[in-house]
Amino acid sequence: MNTVNEVKALVAQKGLTLTYLAKYLSEHTGKHCSINNLSNKLRSNTIRYSEMKLIAEALDMELVFREKS
């Protein structure tokens, strides 16, 4: 599954929208983030780690790196 599909699936599970995420990113970064901008970043895999951390925060989740088993 690619980044855009994973994020969309998580957003749907939480009952939120990409519009909500775009507004959340705008509020927490101080930079305007449109739904198109967010979608393009997710689709092209150019989203920053700091933005992914904020998305996780908005979804009440956390990013975790762990060793492969």
BAKEMI-69015 format. One record per atom (N, C-alpha, C): residue number from 1; y, x, z; residue in three letters; atom name. Coordinates in nm, 4 decimals. Each point is the difference from the previous one (the first is absolute). Last residue first. Layout:
<rs>
[r NUM,[Y,X,Z],'ALA','CA'];
...
</rs>
This chain:
<rs>
[r 69,[-0.8185,1.1465,1.2492],'SER','N'];
[r 69,[-0.1258,0.0155,0.0737],'SER','CA'];
[r 69,[-0.1139,0.0348,-0.0912],'SER','C'];
[r 68,[0.5579,0.1036,0.0009],'LYS','N'];
[r 68,[-0.1077,-0.0751,-0.0643],'LYS','CA'];
[r 68,[-0.1281,0.0225,0.0783],'LYS','C'];
[r 67,[0.4849,0.0228,0.2374],'GLU','N'];
[r 67,[-0.1010,0.0799,-0.0685],'GLU','CA'];
[r 67,[-0.1012,-0.0918,-0.0665],'GLU','C'];
[r 66,[0.4954,-0.1838,0.0760],'ARG','N'];
[r 66,[-0.1144,0.0403,0.0806],'ARG','CA'];
[r 66,[-0.0970,0.0789,-0.0867],'ARG','C'];
[r 65,[0.5205,-0.2667,0.0459],'PHE','N'];
[r 65,[-0.0751,0.1009,-0.0739],'PHE','CA'];
[r 65,[-0.1144,0.0424,0.0895],'PHE','C'];
[r 64,[0.3409,-0.4561,-0.0262],'VAL','N'];
[r 64,[-0.0889,0.0894,0.0742],'VAL','CA'];
[r 64,[-0.0670,0.0956,-0.0971],'VAL','C'];
[r 63,[0.4315,-0.3915,0.0776],'LEU','N'];
[r 63,[-0.0706,0.0863,-0.0944],'LEU','CA'];
[r 63,[-0.0825,0.0989,0.0804],'LEU','C'];
[r 62,[0.1381,-0.5084,0.1676],'GLU','N'];
[r 62,[0.0361,0.1412,0.0024],'GLU','CA'];
[r 62,[-0.0802,0.0741,-0.1064],'GLU','C'];
[r 61,[0.2068,-0.5389,0.1202],'MET','N'];
[r 61,[-0.1155,0.0866,-0.0204],'MET','CA'];
[r 61,[0.0462,0.1445,0.0158],'MET','C'];
[r 60,[0.2510,-0.4365,-0.0414],'ASP','N'];
[r 60,[-0.0555,0.0201,0.1339],'ASP','CA'];
[r 60,[-0.1312,0.0784,-0.0085],'ASP','C'];
[r 59,[0.3137,-0.0928,-0.3618],'LEU','N'];
[r 59,[-0.1259,-0.0749,0.0026],'LEU','CA'];
[r 59,[-0.0689,0.0079,0.1360],'LEU','C'];
[r 58,[0.4015,0.2374,-0.0821],'ALA','N'];
[r 58,[0.0332,-0.1394,-0.0316],'ALA','CA'];
[r 58,[-0.1234,-0.0891,0.0069],'ALA','C'];
[r 57,[-0.0588,0.4663,0.0481],'GLU','N'];
[r 57,[0.0695,-0.0552,0.1164],'GLU','CA'];
[r 57,[0.0318,-0.1479,-0.0215],'GLU','C'];
[r 56,[-0.1779,0.2369,-0.3611],'ALA','N'];
[r 56,[-0.1025,-0.0179,0.1031],'ALA','CA'];
[r 56,[0.0614,-0.0631,0.1247],'ALA','C'];
[r 55,[0.2949,0.1202,-0.3352],'ILE','N'];
[r 55,[-0.0802,-0.1143,-0.0439],'ILE','CA'];
[r 55,[-0.1084,-0.0287,0.1030],'ILE','C'];
[r 54,[0.2561,0.3832,0.0668],'LEU','N'];
[r 54,[0.0776,-0.1208,0.0281],'LEU','CA'];
[r 54,[-0.0745,-0.1258,-0.0425],'LEU','C'];
[r 53,[-0.1933,0.4139,-0.1043],'LYS','N'];
[r 53,[0.0007,-0.0170,0.1457],'LYS','CA'];
[r 53,[0.0770,-0.1255,0.0385],'LYS','C'];
[r 52,[0.0054,0.1265,-0.4484],'MET','N'];
[r 52,[-0.1306,-0.0564,0.0354],'MET','CA'];
[r 52,[-0.0104,-0.0196,0.1513],'MET','C'];
[r 51,[0.3803,0.2150,-0.1630],'GLU','N'];
[r 51,[0.0035,-0.1411,-0.0371],'GLU','CA'];
[r 51,[-0.1323,-0.0680,0.0333],'GLU','C'];
[r 50,[0.0317,0.4627,0.0644],'SER','N'];
[r 50,[0.0871,-0.0674,0.0972],'SER','CA'];
[r 50,[0.0103,-0.1498,-0.0300],'SER','C'];
[r 49,[-0.2326,0.2762,-0.3044],'TYR','N'];
[r 49,[-0.0765,-0.0180,0.1231],'TYR','CA'];
[r 49,[0.0841,-0.0750,0.1032],'TYR','C'];
[r 48,[0.1181,-0.0885,-0.5108],'ARG','N'];
[r 48,[0.0016,0.1100,0.0961],'ARG','CA'];
[r 48,[-0.0826,-0.0347,0.1234],'ARG','C'];
[r 47,[-0.0616,-0.1670,-0.5290],'ILE','N'];
[r 47,[0.0556,-0.0410,0.1287],'ILE','CA'];
[r 47,[-0.0129,0.1153,0.0987],'ILE','C'];
[r 46,[-0.1545,-0.0422,-0.4684],'THR','N'];
[r 46,[0.1116,0.0887,0.0316],'THR','CA'];
[r 46,[0.0661,-0.0371,0.1323],'THR','C'];
[r 45,[-0.3755,-0.2018,-0.2997],'ASN','N'];
[r 45,[-0.0366,0.0925,0.1086],'ASN','CA'];
[r 45,[0.1087,0.1027,0.0284],'ASN','C'];
[r 44,[-0.0010,-0.3936,-0.3049],'SER','N'];
[r 44,[0.0000,0.1353,-0.0563],'SER','CA'];
[r 44,[-0.0373,0.1070,0.1028],'SER','C'];
[r 43,[0.0201,-0.4664,0.1212],'ARG','N'];
[r 43,[-0.0785,0.0051,-0.1228],'ARG','CA'];
[r 43,[-0.0124,0.1422,-0.0541],'ARG','C'];
[r 42,[0.2777,-0.0880,0.3777],'LEU','N'];
[r 42,[-0.1408,-0.0190,0.0334],'LEU','CA'];
[r 42,[-0.0882,0.0173,-0.1230],'LEU','C'];
[r 41,[0.4658,0.0148,-0.0602],'LYS','N'];
[r 41,[-0.0437,0.1154,0.0797],'LYS','CA'];
[r 41,[-0.1484,-0.0104,0.0341],'LYS','C'];
[r 40,[0.2010,-0.3659,-0.2197],'ASN','N'];
[r 40,[-0.0112,0.1159,-0.0889],'ASN','CA'];
[r 40,[-0.0489,0.1237,0.0744],'ASN','C'];
[r 39,[0.0906,-0.3904,0.2507],'SER','N'];
[r 39,[-0.1179,-0.0186,-0.0857],'SER','CA'];
[r 39,[-0.0216,0.1193,-0.0925],'SER','C'];
[r 38,[0.3914,-0.0049,0.2634],'LEU','N'];
[r 38,[-0.1188,0.0171,0.0829],'LEU','CA'];
[r 38,[-0.1265,-0.0121,-0.0843],'LEU','C'];
[r 37,[0.4057,-0.0910,-0.2140],'ASN','N'];
[r 37,[-0.0063,0.1412,0.0357],'ASN','CA'];
[r 37,[-0.1259,0.0286,0.0812],'ASN','C'];
[r 36,[0.0947,-0.4471,-0.1021],'ASN','N'];
[r 36,[-0.0412,0.0739,-0.1200],'ASN','CA'];
[r 36,[-0.0148,0.1485,0.0289],'ASN','C'];
[r 35,[0.1682,-0.2784,0.3392],'ILE','N'];
[r 35,[-0.1420,-0.0287,-0.0205],'ILE','CA'];
[r 35,[-0.0516,0.0762,-0.1217],'ILE','C'];
[r 34,[0.4152,0.2214,0.2400],'SER','N'];
[r 34,[-0.0296,-0.1293,-0.0619],'SER','CA'];
[r 34,[-0.1508,-0.0174,-0.0126],'SER','C'];
[r 33,[0.3462,0.2929,0.3195],'CYS','N'];
[r 33,[-0.1336,0.0051,-0.0600],'CYS','CA'];
[r 33,[-0.0313,-0.1388,-0.0541],'CYS','C'];
[r 32,[0.4413,0.3245,0.2116],'HIS','N'];
[r 32,[-0.0473,-0.1242,-0.0624],'HIS','CA'];
[r 32,[-0.1369,0.0223,-0.0637],'HIS','C'];
[r 31,[0.1617,0.2763,0.4334],'LYS','N'];
[r 31,[0.0115,0.0055,-0.1458],'LYS','CA'];
[r 31,[-0.0554,-0.1298,-0.0568],'LYS','C'];
[r 30,[-0.0169,0.1203,0.4648],'GLY','N'];
[r 30,[0.1414,-0.0028,-0.0332],'GLY','CA'];
[r 30,[0.0256,0.0093,-0.1492],'GLY','C'];
[r 29,[-0.4198,-0.0254,0.2740],'THR','N'];
[r 29,[0.0370,0.1267,-0.0637],'THR','CA'];
[r 29,[0.1493,0.0074,-0.0278],'THR','C'];
[r 28,[-0.2108,-0.3866,0.2012],'HIS','N'];
[r 28,[-0.0387,0.1148,0.0816],'HIS','CA'];
[r 28,[0.0310,0.1356,-0.0627],'HIS','C'];
[r 27,[0.0935,-0.4310,-0.2145],'GLU','N'];
[r 27,[0.0600,-0.0027,0.1331],'GLU','CA'];
[r 27,[-0.0278,0.1276,0.0786],'GLU','C'];
[r 26,[-0.2030,-0.0600,-0.4256],'SER','N'];
[r 26,[0.1456,0.0101,-0.0139],'SER','CA'];
[r 26,[0.0673,0.0094,0.1359],'SER','C'];
[r 25,[-0.4640,-0.0831,-0.0135],'LEU','N'];
[r 25,[0.0308,0.1384,-0.0375],'LEU','CA'];
[r 25,[0.1506,0.0206,-0.0120],'LEU','C'];
[r 24,[-0.1444,-0.4367,0.0770],'TYR','N'];
[r 24,[-0.0293,0.0826,0.1173],'TYR','CA'];
[r 24,[0.0348,0.1458,-0.0284],'TYR','C'];
[r 23,[0.0230,-0.3048,-0.3564],'LYS','N'];
[r 23,[0.1107,-0.0204,0.0937],'LYS','CA'];
[r 23,[-0.0175,0.0874,0.1239],'LYS','C'];
[r 22,[-0.3509,0.0027,-0.3070],'ALA','N'];
[r 22,[0.1179,0.0607,-0.0619],'ALA','CA'];
[r 22,[0.1213,-0.0129,0.0921],'ALA','C'];
[r 21,[-0.3979,-0.2183,0.1284],'LEU','N'];
[r 21,[-0.0106,0.1456,0.0142],'LEU','CA'];
[r 21,[0.1216,0.0704,-0.0582],'LEU','C'];
[r 20,[-0.0289,-0.4671,-0.0539],'TYR','N'];
[r 20,[0.0207,0.0337,0.1407],'TYR','CA'];
[r 20,[-0.0041,0.1514,0.0193],'TYR','C'];
[r 19,[-0.1134,-0.1556,-0.4204],'THR','N'];
[r 19,[0.1437,-0.0189,0.0219],'THR','CA'];
[r 19,[0.0355,0.0348,0.1439],'THR','C'];
[r 18,[-0.4487,-0.0158,-0.1281],'LEU','N'];
[r 18,[0.0620,0.1270,-0.0384],'LEU','CA'];
[r 18,[0.1517,-0.0080,0.0157],'LEU','C'];
[r 17,[-0.2874,-0.3169,0.3195],'THR','N'];
[r 17,[0.0236,0.0170,-0.1434],'THR','CA'];
[r 17,[0.0562,0.1392,-0.0271],'THR','C'];
[r 16,[-0.3415,-0.2610,0.4021],'LEU','N'];
[r 16,[0.1342,0.0456,-0.0346],'LEU','CA'];
[r 16,[0.0127,0.0114,-0.1515],'LEU','C'];
[r 15,[-0.3954,-0.0952,0.3021],'GLY','N'];
[r 15,[0.0819,-0.1168,-0.0318],'GLY','CA'];
[r 15,[0.1441,0.0354,-0.0329],'GLY','C'];
[r 14,[-0.3953,0.2879,0.0977],'LYS','N'];
[r 14,[0.0966,-0.0210,0.1081],'LYS','CA'];
[r 14,[0.0898,-0.1212,-0.0248],'LYS','C'];
[r 13,[-0.3228,0.1338,-0.3232],'GLN','N'];
[r 13,[-0.0748,-0.0228,0.1246],'GLN','CA'];
[r 13,[0.0936,-0.0315,0.1154],'GLN','C'];
[r 12,[0.1899,0.1275,-0.4147],'ALA','N'];
[r 12,[-0.0551,-0.1356,-0.0054],'ALA','CA'];
[r 12,[-0.0759,-0.0337,0.1281],'ALA','C'];
[r 11,[0.1589,0.4382,-0.0489],'VAL','N'];
[r 11,[0.1136,-0.0916,0.0130],'VAL','CA'];
[r 11,[-0.0495,-0.1443,0.0020],'VAL','C'];
[r 10,[-0.3141,0.3344,-0.0909],'LEU','N'];
[r 10,[0.0395,0.0022,0.1411],'LEU','CA'];
[r 10,[0.1153,-0.0965,0.0261],'LEU','C'];
[r 9,[-0.1382,0.0559,-0.4452],'ALA','N'];
[r 9,[-0.1068,-0.0643,0.0768],'ALA','CA'];
[r 9,[0.0367,-0.0062,0.1479],'ALA','C'];
[r 8,[0.2890,0.2348,-0.2898],'LYS','N'];
[r 8,[0.0070,-0.1452,-0.0239],'LYS','CA'];
[r 8,[-0.1064,-0.0748,0.0796],'LYS','C'];
[r 7,[-0.0095,0.4714,0.0111],'VAL','N'];
[r 7,[0.1157,-0.0516,0.0732],'VAL','CA'];
[r 7,[0.0105,-0.1513,-0.0182],'VAL','C'];
[r 6,[-0.3371,0.2155,-0.2437],'GLU','N'];
[r 6,[-0.0269,0.0096,0.1440],'GLU','CA'];
[r 6,[0.1146,-0.0588,0.0808],'GLU','C'];
[r 5,[0.0506,0.0318,-0.4676],'ASN','N'];
[r 5,[-0.0959,-0.1046,0.0371],'ASN','CA'];
[r 5,[-0.0319,0.0028,0.1487],'ASN','C'];
[r 4,[0.2831,0.3377,-0.1755],'VAL','N'];
[r 4,[0.0646,-0.1308,-0.0112],'VAL','CA'];
[r 4,[-0.0951,-0.1121,0.0413],'VAL','C'];
[r 3,[-0.1694,0.4489,-0.0130],'THR','N'];
[r 3,[0.0984,-0.0231,0.1056],'THR','CA'];
[r 3,[0.0594,-0.1399,-0.0054],'THR','C'];
[r 2,[-0.4854,0.0484,-0.2148],'ASN','N'];
[r 2,[0.1203,0.0822,-0.0040],'ASN','CA'];
[r 2,[0.1008,-0.0444,0.1057],'ASN','C'];
[r 1,[-0.5638,-0.0082,-0.0218],'MET','N'];
[r 1,[0.1177,-0.0857,0.0000],'MET','CA'];
[r 1,[0.1241,0.0903,0.0000],'MET','C'];
</rs>
